[in-house]
Structure formats: structure tokens, C-alpha cells
Amino acid sequence: MARRWTPPEVLEPLIVDVLTEAGGELAADDVLGAVEAVIGDGFRPGDTERTPEGELRWHFAARRARQSLIRQGVMVKAGPGVWKLT
């Protein structure tokens, strides 16, 4: 059965590409906007649904992708609202 929303591991390389093109660091909202532009019409049906907390499902997946990239050593925790490559 096909997934209803995009899994975090699919978003990881997109996030890395966006940050690389931006010089390695970008505001979280700008990262999400750039990833959204890259995906365009490629979102899955459930991606634009909201989590019980009210967050877009694909934003939740992107945050999980960021956490995974931090664990992998590709990204570091930067200041609030900032996503940064190592």
C-alpha cells in the first residue's frame, strides 16, 4: 500500500541540497519554502493534512528529517529557527 505522506528520509537530500545552495545555513521557514518549491506538485495526498497538533504533515516529516541529519552528523543544532549544515 502506498504511503499517504512523504517519509522523512525522502526529504533529507532535499534539505541538504537547499542548505548547500544557501551556503550551509538558512532560517527554518526558508528551508521549508525552498523544499516546497522543489517538490511542487509532487506532494503526496496526506502531506498537506494537519497533524493533531495542527502542523502540516510534511513540515513534521521535514523536522524529523532534520533530527535524523543531526544524528548522522550532517547538520548541527544552530540557534532557534535556524537549520545549519556541519
PDB file of N, CA, C and O in Angstrom, chain B, residues numbered from 101:
ATOM      1  N   MET B 101       0.835  -1.190   0.000  1.00  0.00           N
ATOM      2  CA  MET B 101       0.000   0.000   0.000  1.00  0.00           C
ATOM      3  C   MET B 101       0.881   1.255   0.000  1.00  0.00           C
ATOM      4  O   MET B 101       1.867   1.318   0.733  1.00  0.00           O
ATOM      5  N   ALA B 102       0.539   2.219  -0.792  1.00  0.00           N
ATOM      6  CA  ALA B 102       1.326   3.446  -0.900  1.00  0.00           C
ATOM      7  C   ALA B 102       1.154   4.303   0.354  1.00  0.00           C
ATOM      8  O   ALA B 102       0.084   4.344   0.961  1.00  0.00           O
ATOM      9  N   ARG B 103       2.229   4.977   0.719  1.00  0.00           N
ATOM     10  CA  ARG B 103       2.170   5.878   1.873  1.00  0.00           C
ATOM     11  C   ARG B 103       1.335   7.098   1.529  1.00  0.00           C
ATOM     12  O   ARG B 103       1.321   7.558   0.387  1.00  0.00           O
ATOM     13  N   ARG B 104       0.644   7.613   2.529  1.00  0.00           N
ATOM     14  CA  ARG B 104      -0.187   8.805   2.321  1.00  0.00           C
ATOM     15  C   ARG B 104       0.625  10.090   2.361  1.00  0.00           C
ATOM     16  O   ARG B 104       0.209  11.111   1.813  1.00  0.00           O
ATOM     17  N   TRP B 105       1.798  10.039   3.017  1.00  0.00           N
ATOM     18  CA  TRP B 105       2.624  11.238   3.074  1.00  0.00           C
ATOM     19  C   TRP B 105       4.085  10.890   2.872  1.00  0.00           C
ATOM     20  O   TRP B 105       4.498   9.739   3.008  1.00  0.00           O
ATOM     21  N   THR B 106       4.843  11.898   2.548  1.00  0.00           N
ATOM     22  CA  THR B 106       6.249  11.712   2.229  1.00  0.00           C
ATOM     23  C   THR B 106       7.041  11.394   3.501  1.00  0.00           C
ATOM     24  O   THR B 106       6.941  12.129   4.484  1.00  0.00           O
ATOM     25  N   PRO B 107       7.819  10.321   3.497  1.00  0.00           N
ATOM     26  CA  PRO B 107       8.612   9.978   4.684  1.00  0.00           C
ATOM     27  C   PRO B 107       9.820  10.911   4.833  1.00  0.00           C
ATOM     28  O   PRO B 107      10.308  11.463   3.847  1.00  0.00           O
ATOM     29  N   PRO B 108      10.296  11.082   6.067  1.00  0.00           N
ATOM     30  CA  PRO B 108      11.430  11.977   6.316  1.00  0.00           C
ATOM     31  C   PRO B 108      12.662  11.667   5.476  1.00  0.00           C
ATOM     32  O   PRO B 108      13.354  12.586   5.036  1.00  0.00           O
ATOM     33  N   GLU B 109      12.949  10.385   5.244  1.00  0.00           N
ATOM     34  CA  GLU B 109      14.173  10.036   4.512  1.00  0.00           C
ATOM     35  C   GLU B 109      14.154  10.536   3.065  1.00  0.00           C
ATOM     36  O   GLU B 109      15.209  10.715   2.457  1.00  0.00           O
ATOM     37  N   VAL B 110      12.973  10.759   2.521  1.00  0.00           N
ATOM     38  CA  VAL B 110      12.878  11.328   1.171  1.00  0.00           C
ATOM     39  C   VAL B 110      13.224  12.825   1.196  1.00  0.00           C
ATOM     40  O   VAL B 110      13.762  13.361   0.227  1.00  0.00           O
ATOM     41  N   LEU B 111      12.913  13.482   2.304  1.00  0.00           N
ATOM     42  CA  LEU B 111      13.159  14.920   2.429  1.00  0.00           C
ATOM     43  C   LEU B 111      14.616  15.247   2.769  1.00  0.00           C
ATOM     44  O   LEU B 111      15.085  16.350   2.486  1.00  0.00           O
ATOM     45  N   GLU B 112      15.331  14.301   3.372  1.00  0.00           N
ATOM     46  CA  GLU B 112      16.708  14.566   3.808  1.00  0.00           C
ATOM     47  C   GLU B 112      17.595  15.129   2.699  1.00  0.00           C
ATOM     48  O   GLU B 112      18.202  16.180   2.904  1.00  0.00           O
ATOM     49  N   PRO B 113      17.702  14.479   1.519  1.00  0.00           N
ATOM     50  CA  PRO B 113      18.590  15.036   0.490  1.00  0.00           C
ATOM     51  C   PRO B 113      18.121  16.391  -0.028  1.00  0.00           C
ATOM     52  O   PRO B 113      18.940  17.221  -0.420  1.00  0.00           O
ATOM     53  N   LEU B 114      16.819  16.619  -0.034  1.00  0.00           N
ATOM     54  CA  LEU B 114      16.304  17.919  -0.472  1.00  0.00           C
ATOM     55  C   LEU B 114      16.730  19.023   0.494  1.00  0.00           C
ATOM     56  O   LEU B 114      17.118  20.114   0.077  1.00  0.00           O
ATOM     57  N   ILE B 115      16.652  18.725   1.780  1.00  0.00           N
ATOM     58  CA  ILE B 115      17.057  19.696   2.802  1.00  0.00           C
ATOM     59  C   ILE B 115      18.549  19.996   2.673  1.00  0.00           C
ATOM     60  O   ILE B 115      18.961  21.154   2.736  1.00  0.00           O
ATOM     61  N   VAL B 116      19.353  18.954   2.492  1.00  0.00           N
ATOM     62  CA  VAL B 116      20.800  19.148   2.332  1.00  0.00           C
ATOM     63  C   VAL B 116      21.090  19.994   1.093  1.00  0.00           C
ATOM     64  O   VAL B 116      21.927  20.895   1.144  1.00  0.00           O
ATOM     65  N   ASP B 117      20.407  19.714  -0.016  1.00  0.00           N
ATOM     66  CA  ASP B 117      20.612  20.490  -1.238  1.00  0.00           C
ATOM     67  C   ASP B 117      20.259  21.958  -1.040  1.00  0.00           C
ATOM     68  O   ASP B 117      21.007  22.841  -1.457  1.00  0.00           O
ATOM     69  N   VAL B 118      19.124  22.217  -0.406  1.00  0.00           N
ATOM     70  CA  VAL B 118      18.686  23.598  -0.163  1.00  0.00           C
ATOM     71  C   VAL B 118      19.713  24.329   0.699  1.00  0.00           C
ATOM     72  O   VAL B 118      20.083  25.465   0.402  1.00  0.00           O
ATOM     73  N   LEU B 119      20.167  23.681   1.757  1.00  0.00           N
ATOM     74  CA  LEU B 119      21.147  24.312   2.650  1.00  0.00           C
ATOM     75  C   LEU B 119      22.485  24.515   1.957  1.00  0.00           C
ATOM     76  O   LEU B 119      23.142  25.536   2.164  1.00  0.00           O
ATOM     77  N   THR B 120      22.894  23.560   1.142  1.00  0.00           N
ATOM     78  CA  THR B 120      24.154  23.685   0.407  1.00  0.00           C
ATOM     79  C   THR B 120      24.098  24.891  -0.526  1.00  0.00           C
ATOM     80  O   THR B 120      25.032  25.692  -0.575  1.00  0.00           O
ATOM     81  N   GLU B 121      22.991  25.014  -1.269  1.00  0.00           N
ATOM     82  CA  GLU B 121      22.843  26.142  -2.188  1.00  0.00           C
ATOM     83  C   GLU B 121      22.800  27.474  -1.456  1.00  0.00           C
ATOM     84  O   GLU B 121      23.186  28.500  -2.016  1.00  0.00           O
ATOM     85  N   ALA B 122      22.334  27.471  -0.204  1.00  0.00           N
ATOM     86  CA  ALA B 122      22.226  28.698   0.590  1.00  0.00           C
ATOM     87  C   ALA B 122      23.510  29.006   1.349  1.00  0.00           C
ATOM     88  O   ALA B 122      23.549  29.968   2.117  1.00  0.00           O
ATOM     89  N   GLY B 123      24.551  28.221   1.155  1.00  0.00           N
ATOM     90  CA  GLY B 123      25.800  28.468   1.866  1.00  0.00           C
ATOM     91  C   GLY B 123      25.917  27.740   3.188  1.00  0.00           C
ATOM     92  O   GLY B 123      26.833  28.007   3.965  1.00  0.00           O
ATOM     93  N   GLY B 124      24.987  26.812   3.456  1.00  0.00           N
ATOM     94  CA  GLY B 124      25.108  25.967   4.641  1.00  0.00           C
ATOM     95  C   GLY B 124      24.211  26.315   5.798  1.00  0.00           C
ATOM     96  O   GLY B 124      24.132  25.557   6.765  1.00  0.00           O
ATOM     97  N   GLU B 125      23.523  27.454   5.725  1.00  0.00           N
ATOM     98  CA  GLU B 125      22.686  27.873   6.857  1.00  0.00           C
ATOM     99  C   GLU B 125      21.516  28.697   6.340  1.00  0.00           C
ATOM    100  O   GLU B 125      21.665  29.514   5.431  1.00  0.00           O
ATOM    101  N   LEU B 126      20.340  28.466   6.939  1.00  0.00           N
ATOM    102  CA  LEU B 126      19.149  29.161   6.478  1.00  0.00           C
ATOM    103  C   LEU B 126      18.091  29.115   7.575  1.00  0.00           C
ATOM    104  O   LEU B 126      18.067  28.185   8.381  1.00  0.00           O
ATOM    105  N   ALA B 127      17.225  30.108   7.604  1.00  0.00           N
ATOM    106  CA  ALA B 127      16.093  30.082   8.530  1.00  0.00           C
ATOM    107  C   ALA B 127      15.200  28.889   8.195  1.00  0.00           C
ATOM    108  O   ALA B 127      15.022  28.551   7.024  1.00  0.00           O
ATOM    109  N   ALA B 128      14.648  28.261   9.212  1.00  0.00           N
ATOM    110  CA  ALA B 128      13.815  27.075   9.024  1.00  0.00           C
ATOM    111  C   ALA B 128      12.678  27.338   8.041  1.00  0.00           C
ATOM    112  O   ALA B 128      12.404  26.504   7.177  1.00  0.00           O
ATOM    113  N   ASP B 129      12.017  28.479   8.161  1.00  0.00           N
ATOM    114  CA  ASP B 129      10.909  28.800   7.256  1.00  0.00           C
ATOM    115  C   ASP B 129      11.386  28.891   5.805  1.00  0.00           C
ATOM    116  O   ASP B 129      10.669  28.499   4.884  1.00  0.00           O
ATOM    117  N   ASP B 130      12.592  29.407   5.612  1.00  0.00           N
ATOM    118  CA  ASP B 130      13.146  29.499   4.260  1.00  0.00           C
ATOM    119  C   ASP B 130      13.502  28.125   3.704  1.00  0.00           C
ATOM    120  O   ASP B 130      13.338  27.870   2.511  1.00  0.00           O
ATOM    121  N   VAL B 131      13.991  27.240   4.573  1.00  0.00           N
ATOM    122  CA  VAL B 131      14.279  25.863   4.149  1.00  0.00           C
ATOM    123  C   VAL B 131      12.984  25.193   3.699  1.00  0.00           C
ATOM    124  O   VAL B 131      12.932  24.582   2.631  1.00  0.00           O
ATOM    125  N   LEU B 132      11.944  25.311   4.516  1.00  0.00           N
ATOM    126  CA  LEU B 132      10.672  24.680   4.182  1.00  0.00           C
ATOM    127  C   LEU B 132      10.095  25.256   2.890  1.00  0.00           C
ATOM    128  O   LEU B 132       9.560  24.515   2.066  1.00  0.00           O
ATOM    129  N   GLY B 133      10.201  26.565   2.712  1.00  0.00           N
ATOM    130  CA  GLY B 133       9.710  27.187   1.488  1.00  0.00           C
ATOM    131  C   GLY B 133      10.456  26.701   0.258  1.00  0.00           C
ATOM    132  O   GLY B 133       9.853  26.457  -0.787  1.00  0.00           O
ATOM    133  N   ALA B 134      11.770  26.561   0.384  1.00  0.00           N
ATOM    134  CA  ALA B 134      12.578  26.089  -0.746  1.00  0.00           C
ATOM    135  C   ALA B 134      12.298  24.621  -1.056  1.00  0.00           C
ATOM    136  O   ALA B 134      12.220  24.237  -2.223  1.00  0.00           O
ATOM    137  N   VAL B 135      12.146  23.800  -0.021  1.00  0.00           N
ATOM    138  CA  VAL B 135      11.814  22.386  -0.242  1.00  0.00           C
ATOM    139  C   VAL B 135      10.440  22.279  -0.900  1.00  0.00           C
ATOM    140  O   VAL B 135      10.245  21.471  -1.808  1.00  0.00           O
ATOM    141  N   GLU B 136       9.506  23.080  -0.452  1.00  0.00           N
ATOM    142  CA  GLU B 136       8.165  23.072  -1.050  1.00  0.00           C
ATOM    143  C   GLU B 136       8.236  23.439  -2.536  1.00  0.00           C
ATOM    144  O   GLU B 136       7.537  22.844  -3.357  1.00  0.00           O
ATOM    145  N   ALA B 137       9.077  24.415  -2.878  1.00  0.00           N
ATOM    146  CA  ALA B 137       9.235  24.810  -4.280  1.00  0.00           C
ATOM    147  C   ALA B 137       9.839  23.680  -5.107  1.00  0.00           C
ATOM    148  O   ALA B 137       9.455  23.481  -6.260  1.00  0.00           O
ATOM    149  N   VAL B 138      10.784  22.936  -4.524  1.00  0.00           N
ATOM    150  CA  VAL B 138      11.412  21.818  -5.233  1.00  0.00           C
ATOM    151  C   VAL B 138      10.400  20.693  -5.461  1.00  0.00           C
ATOM    152  O   VAL B 138      10.329  20.129  -6.553  1.00  0.00           O
ATOM    153  N   ILE B 139       9.628  20.374  -4.440  1.00  0.00           N
ATOM    154  CA  ILE B 139       8.659  19.284  -4.554  1.00  0.00           C
ATOM    155  C   ILE B 139       7.512  19.672  -5.489  1.00  0.00           C
ATOM    156  O   ILE B 139       7.038  18.848  -6.271  1.00  0.00           O
ATOM    157  N   GLY B 140       7.076  20.905  -5.407  1.00  0.00           N
ATOM    158  CA  GLY B 140       5.999  21.383  -6.272  1.00  0.00           C
ATOM    159  C   GLY B 140       4.752  20.530  -6.178  1.00  0.00           C
ATOM    160  O   GLY B 140       4.174  20.388  -5.100  1.00  0.00           O
ATOM    161  N   ASP B 141       4.336  19.964  -7.290  1.00  0.00           N
ATOM    162  CA  ASP B 141       3.133  19.135  -7.324  1.00  0.00           C
ATOM    163  C   ASP B 141       3.415  17.691  -6.910  1.00  0.00           C
ATOM    164  O   ASP B 141       2.530  16.841  -7.002  1.00  0.00           O
ATOM    165  N   GLY B 142       4.624  17.406  -6.460  1.00  0.00           N
ATOM    166  CA  GLY B 142       4.999  16.044  -6.098  1.00  0.00           C
ATOM    167  C   GLY B 142       4.606  15.628  -4.700  1.00  0.00           C
ATOM    168  O   GLY B 142       4.943  14.524  -4.272  1.00  0.00           O
ATOM    169  N   PHE B 143       3.898  16.487  -3.971  1.00  0.00           N
ATOM    170  CA  PHE B 143       3.450  16.098  -2.638  1.00  0.00           C
ATOM    171  C   PHE B 143       2.457  14.954  -2.726  1.00  0.00           C
ATOM    172  O   PHE B 143       1.696  14.842  -3.687  1.00  0.00           O
ATOM    173  N   ARG B 144       2.478  14.115  -1.717  1.00  0.00           N
ATOM    174  CA  ARG B 144       1.507  13.021  -1.635  1.00  0.00           C
ATOM    175  C   ARG B 144       0.211  13.580  -1.038  1.00  0.00           C
ATOM    176  O   ARG B 144       0.218  14.652  -0.432  1.00  0.00           O
ATOM    177  N   PRO B 145      -0.904  12.852  -1.209  1.00  0.00           N
ATOM    178  CA  PRO B 145      -2.207  13.373  -0.746  1.00  0.00           C
ATOM    179  C   PRO B 145      -2.230  13.782   0.730  1.00  0.00           C
ATOM    180  O   PRO B 145      -2.862  14.778   1.082  1.00  0.00           O
ATOM    181  N   GLY B 146      -1.560  13.038   1.581  1.00  0.00           N
ATOM    182  CA  GLY B 146      -1.608  13.340   3.009  1.00  0.00           C
ATOM    183  C   GLY B 146      -0.646  14.421   3.461  1.00  0.00           C
ATOM    184  O   GLY B 146      -0.733  14.878   4.600  1.00  0.00           O
ATOM    185  N   ASP B 147       0.266  14.842   2.602  1.00  0.00           N
ATOM    186  CA  ASP B 147       1.291  15.817   3.005  1.00  0.00           C
ATOM    187  C   ASP B 147       0.710  17.145   3.458  1.00  0.00           C
ATOM    188  O   ASP B 147       1.276  17.803   4.331  1.00  0.00           O
ATOM    189  N   THR B 148      -0.413  17.545   2.874  1.00  0.00           N
ATOM    190  CA  THR B 148      -0.987  18.840   3.230  1.00  0.00           C
ATOM    191  C   THR B 148      -2.057  18.726   4.315  1.00  0.00           C
ATOM    192  O   THR B 148      -2.701  19.716   4.661  1.00  0.00           O
ATOM    193  N   GLU B 149      -2.244  17.515   4.852  1.00  0.00           N
ATOM    194  CA  GLU B 149      -3.123  17.349   6.009  1.00  0.00           C
ATOM    195  C   GLU B 149      -2.392  17.858   7.251  1.00  0.00           C
ATOM    196  O   GLU B 149      -1.176  18.049   7.231  1.00  0.00           O
ATOM    197  N   ARG B 150      -3.123  18.069   8.299  1.00  0.00           N
ATOM    198  CA  ARG B 150      -2.544  18.569   9.551  1.00  0.00           C
ATOM    199  C   ARG B 150      -2.398  17.437  10.560  1.00  0.00           C
ATOM    200  O   ARG B 150      -3.216  16.518  10.612  1.00  0.00           O
ATOM    201  N   THR B 151      -1.334  17.523  11.364  1.00  0.00           N
ATOM    202  CA  THR B 151      -1.159  16.589  12.474  1.00  0.00           C
ATOM    203  C   THR B 151      -2.173  16.967  13.561  1.00  0.00           C
ATOM    204  O   THR B 151      -2.792  18.028  13.473  1.00  0.00           O
ATOM    205  N   PRO B 152      -2.354  16.126  14.579  1.00  0.00           N
ATOM    206  CA  PRO B 152      -3.260  16.501  15.677  1.00  0.00           C
ATOM    207  C   PRO B 152      -2.861  17.827  16.338  1.00  0.00           C
ATOM    208  O   PRO B 152      -3.700  18.508  16.928  1.00  0.00           O
ATOM    209  N   GLU B 153      -1.584  18.186  16.237  1.00  0.00           N
ATOM    210  CA  GLU B 153      -1.106  19.448  16.817  1.00  0.00           C
ATOM    211  C   GLU B 153      -1.319  20.635  15.876  1.00  0.00           C
ATOM    212  O   GLU B 153      -1.053  21.777  16.250  1.00  0.00           O
ATOM    213  N   GLY B 154      -1.798  20.370  14.656  1.00  0.00           N
ATOM    214  CA  GLY B 154      -2.083  21.441  13.722  1.00  0.00           C
ATOM    215  C   GLY B 154      -0.977  21.758  12.724  1.00  0.00           C
ATOM    216  O   GLY B 154      -1.092  22.701  11.941  1.00  0.00           O
ATOM    217  N   GLU B 155       0.093  20.971  12.754  1.00  0.00           N
ATOM    218  CA  GLU B 155       1.221  21.198  11.850  1.00  0.00           C
ATOM    219  C   GLU B 155       1.002  20.431  10.543  1.00  0.00           C
ATOM    220  O   GLU B 155       0.468  19.321  10.554  1.00  0.00           O
ATOM    221  N   LEU B 156       1.411  21.020   9.427  1.00  0.00           N
ATOM    222  CA  LEU B 156       1.337  20.289   8.163  1.00  0.00           C
ATOM    223  C   LEU B 156       2.157  19.009   8.283  1.00  0.00           C
ATOM    224  O   LEU B 156       3.255  19.028   8.838  1.00  0.00           O
ATOM    225  N   ARG B 157       1.637  17.905   7.771  1.00  0.00           N
ATOM    226  CA  ARG B 157       2.340  16.618   7.896  1.00  0.00           C
ATOM    227  C   ARG B 157       3.724  16.661   7.262  1.00  0.00           C
ATOM    228  O   ARG B 157       4.659  16.070   7.803  1.00  0.00           O
ATOM    229  N   TRP B 158       3.878  17.334   6.146  1.00  0.00           N
ATOM    230  CA  TRP B 158       5.193  17.330   5.513  1.00  0.00           C
ATOM    231  C   TRP B 158       6.169  18.206   6.300  1.00  0.00           C
ATOM    232  O   TRP B 158       7.371  17.945   6.271  1.00  0.00           O
ATOM    233  N   HIS B 159       5.691  19.233   7.000  1.00  0.00           N
ATOM    234  CA  HIS B 159       6.579  20.015   7.875  1.00  0.00           C
ATOM    235  C   HIS B 159       7.069  19.131   9.027  1.00  0.00           C
ATOM    236  O   HIS B 159       8.241  19.180   9.402  1.00  0.00           O
ATOM    237  N   PHE B 160       6.163  18.329   9.577  1.00  0.00           N
ATOM    238  CA  PHE B 160       6.534  17.395  10.637  1.00  0.00           C
ATOM    239  C   PHE B 160       7.596  16.423  10.132  1.00  0.00           C
ATOM    240  O   PHE B 160       8.574  16.144  10.825  1.00  0.00           O
ATOM    241  N   ALA B 161       7.394  15.911   8.918  1.00  0.00           N
ATOM    242  CA  ALA B 161       8.367  14.987   8.317  1.00  0.00           C
ATOM    243  C   ALA B 161       9.699  15.688   8.090  1.00  0.00           C
ATOM    244  O   ALA B 161      10.754  15.083   8.279  1.00  0.00           O
ATOM    245  N   ALA B 162       9.666  16.952   7.687  1.00  0.00           N
ATOM    246  CA  ALA B 162      10.907  17.708   7.467  1.00  0.00           C
ATOM    247  C   ALA B 162      11.660  17.911   8.781  1.00  0.00           C
ATOM    248  O   ALA B 162      12.888  17.827   8.806  1.00  0.00           O
ATOM    249  N   ARG B 163      10.946  18.174   9.860  1.00  0.00           N
ATOM    250  CA  ARG B 163      11.609  18.315  11.166  1.00  0.00           C
ATOM    251  C   ARG B 163      12.231  16.992  11.603  1.00  0.00           C
ATOM    252  O   ARG B 163      13.325  16.973  12.167  1.00  0.00           O
ATOM    253  N   ARG B 164      11.534  15.891  11.342  1.00  0.00           N
ATOM    254  CA  ARG B 164      12.101  14.573  11.662  1.00  0.00           C
ATOM    255  C   ARG B 164      13.327  14.293  10.801  1.00  0.00           C
ATOM    256  O   ARG B 164      14.298  13.702  11.272  1.00  0.00           O
ATOM    257  N   ALA B 165      13.283  14.717   9.537  1.00  0.00           N
ATOM    258  CA  ALA B 165      14.449  14.563   8.658  1.00  0.00           C
ATOM    259  C   ALA B 165      15.620  15.354   9.209  1.00  0.00           C
ATOM    260  O   ALA B 165      16.750  14.865   9.212  1.00  0.00           O
ATOM    261  N   ARG B 166      15.366  16.576   9.680  1.00  0.00           N
ATOM    262  CA  ARG B 166      16.430  17.400  10.276  1.00  0.00           C
ATOM    263  C   ARG B 166      17.043  16.688  11.484  1.00  0.00           C
ATOM    264  O   ARG B 166      18.265  16.634  11.623  1.00  0.00           O
ATOM    265  N   GLN B 167      16.193  16.144  12.353  1.00  0.00           N
ATOM    266  CA  GLN B 167      16.697  15.432  13.535  1.00  0.00           C
ATOM    267  C   GLN B 167      17.575  14.257  13.126  1.00  0.00           C
ATOM    268  O   GLN B 167      18.606  14.004  13.750  1.00  0.00           O
ATOM    269  N   SER B 168      17.177  13.547  12.094  1.00  0.00           N
ATOM    270  CA  SER B 168      17.969  12.432  11.596  1.00  0.00           C
ATOM    271  C   SER B 168      19.308  12.920  11.044  1.00  0.00           C
ATOM    272  O   SER B 168      20.345  12.306  11.294  1.00  0.00           O
ATOM    273  N   LEU B 169      19.285  14.016  10.299  1.00  0.00           N
ATOM    274  CA  LEU B 169      20.528  14.567   9.744  1.00  0.00           C
ATOM    275  C   LEU B 169      21.466  15.033  10.848  1.00  0.00           C
ATOM    276  O   LEU B 169      22.685  14.927  10.709  1.00  0.00           O
ATOM    277  N   ILE B 170      20.916  15.545  11.938  1.00  0.00           N
ATOM    278  CA  ILE B 170      21.750  15.935  13.087  1.00  0.00           C
ATOM    279  C   ILE B 170      22.389  14.685  13.693  1.00  0.00           C
ATOM    280  O   ILE B 170      23.579  14.688  14.006  1.00  0.00           O
ATOM    281  N   ARG B 171      21.603  13.619  13.859  1.00  0.00           N
ATOM    282  CA  ARG B 171      22.151  12.358  14.406  1.00  0.00           C
ATOM    283  C   ARG B 171      23.241  11.791  13.504  1.00  0.00           C
ATOM    284  O   ARG B 171      24.204  11.199  13.990  1.00  0.00           O
ATOM    285  N   GLN B 172      23.095  11.968  12.202  1.00  0.00           N
ATOM    286  CA  GLN B 172      24.082  11.466  11.242  1.00  0.00           C
ATOM    287  C   GLN B 172      25.325  12.358  11.166  1.00  0.00           C
ATOM    288  O   GLN B 172      26.319  11.978  10.547  1.00  0.00           O
ATOM    289  N   GLY B 173      25.277  13.535  11.788  1.00  0.00           N
ATOM    290  CA  GLY B 173      26.410  14.444  11.749  1.00  0.00           C
ATOM    291  C   GLY B 173      26.449  15.334  10.517  1.00  0.00           C
ATOM    292  O   GLY B 173      27.451  16.006  10.272  1.00  0.00           O
ATOM    293  N   VAL B 174      25.372  15.348   9.740  1.00  0.00           N
ATOM    294  CA  VAL B 174      25.309  16.170   8.528  1.00  0.00           C
ATOM    295  C   VAL B 174      24.916  17.598   8.881  1.00  0.00           C
ATOM    296  O   VAL B 174      25.360  18.553   8.244  1.00  0.00           O
ATOM    297  N   MET B 175      24.070  17.732   9.914  1.00  0.00           N
ATOM    298  CA  MET B 175      23.622  19.040  10.388  1.00  0.00           C
ATOM    299  C   MET B 175      23.982  19.191  11.862  1.00  0.00           C
ATOM    300  O   MET B 175      24.260  18.215  12.558  1.00  0.00           O
ATOM    301  N   VAL B 176      23.968  20.442  12.317  1.00  0.00           N
ATOM    302  CA  VAL B 176      24.183  20.737  13.729  1.00  0.00           C
ATOM    303  C   VAL B 176      23.004  21.555  14.233  1.00  0.00           C
ATOM    304  O   VAL B 176      22.303  22.205  13.458  1.00  0.00           O
ATOM    305  N   LYS B 177      22.797  21.512  15.551  1.00  0.00           N
ATOM    306  CA  LYS B 177      21.772  22.366  16.145  1.00  0.00           C
ATOM    307  C   LYS B 177      22.330  23.787  16.164  1.00  0.00           C
ATOM    308  O   LYS B 177      23.358  24.058  16.784  1.00  0.00           O
ATOM    309  N   ALA B 178      21.640  24.675  15.483  1.00  0.00           N
ATOM    310  CA  ALA B 178      22.046  26.080  15.460  1.00  0.00           C
ATOM    311  C   ALA B 178      21.078  26.851  16.362  1.00  0.00           C
ATOM    312  O   ALA B 178      20.388  26.251  17.186  1.00  0.00           O
ATOM    313  N   GLY B 179      21.027  28.138  16.212  1.00  0.00           N
ATOM    314  CA  GLY B 179      20.116  28.943  17.020  1.00  0.00           C
ATOM    315  C   GLY B 179      18.667  28.628  16.700  1.00  0.00           C
ATOM    316  O   GLY B 179      18.385  27.906  15.744  1.00  0.00           O
ATOM    317  N   PRO B 180      17.741  29.164  17.494  1.00  0.00           N
ATOM    318  CA  PRO B 180      16.317  28.921  17.269  1.00  0.00           C
ATOM    319  C   PRO B 180      15.898  29.341  15.858  1.00  0.00           C
ATOM    320  O   PRO B 180      16.201  30.446  15.407  1.00  0.00           O
ATOM    321  N   GLY B 181      15.198  28.440  15.177  1.00  0.00           N
ATOM    322  CA  GLY B 181      14.694  28.745  13.844  1.00  0.00           C
ATOM    323  C   GLY B 181      15.733  28.724  12.741  1.00  0.00           C
ATOM    324  O   GLY B 181      15.469  29.187  11.632  1.00  0.00           O
ATOM    325  N   VAL B 182      16.922  28.190  13.033  1.00  0.00           N
ATOM    326  CA  VAL B 182      17.995  28.153  12.033  1.00  0.00           C
ATOM    327  C   VAL B 182      18.409  26.709  11.797  1.00  0.00           C
ATOM    328  O   VAL B 182      18.657  25.970  12.750  1.00  0.00           O
ATOM    329  N   TRP B 183      18.485  26.303  10.538  1.00  0.00           N
ATOM    330  CA  TRP B 183      18.961  24.982  10.156  1.00  0.00           C
ATOM    331  C   TRP B 183      20.331  25.149   9.528  1.00  0.00           C
ATOM    332  O   TRP B 183      20.527  26.000   8.660  1.00  0.00           O
ATOM    333  N   LYS B 184      21.285  24.329   9.972  1.00  0.00           N
ATOM    334  CA  LYS B 184      22.671  24.528   9.560  1.00  0.00           C
ATOM    335  C   LYS B 184      23.381  23.208   9.301  1.00  0.00           C
ATOM    336  O   LYS B 184      23.253  22.254  10.069  1.00  0.00           O
ATOM    337  N   LEU B 185      24.136  23.169   8.198  1.00  0.00           N
ATOM    338  CA  LEU B 185      24.977  22.012   7.898  1.00  0.00           C
ATOM    339  C   LEU B 185      26.243  22.066   8.744  1.00  0.00           C
ATOM    340  O   LEU B 185      26.632  23.134   9.217  1.00  0.00           O
ATOM    341  N   THR B 186      26.890  20.909   8.936  1.00  0.00           N
ATOM    342  CA  THR B 186      28.141  20.878   9.680  1.00  0.00           C
ATOM    343  C   THR B 186      29.271  21.445   8.852  1.00  0.00           C
ATOM    344  O   THR B 186      30.410  21.501   9.318  1.00  0.00           O
TER     345      THR B 186
END
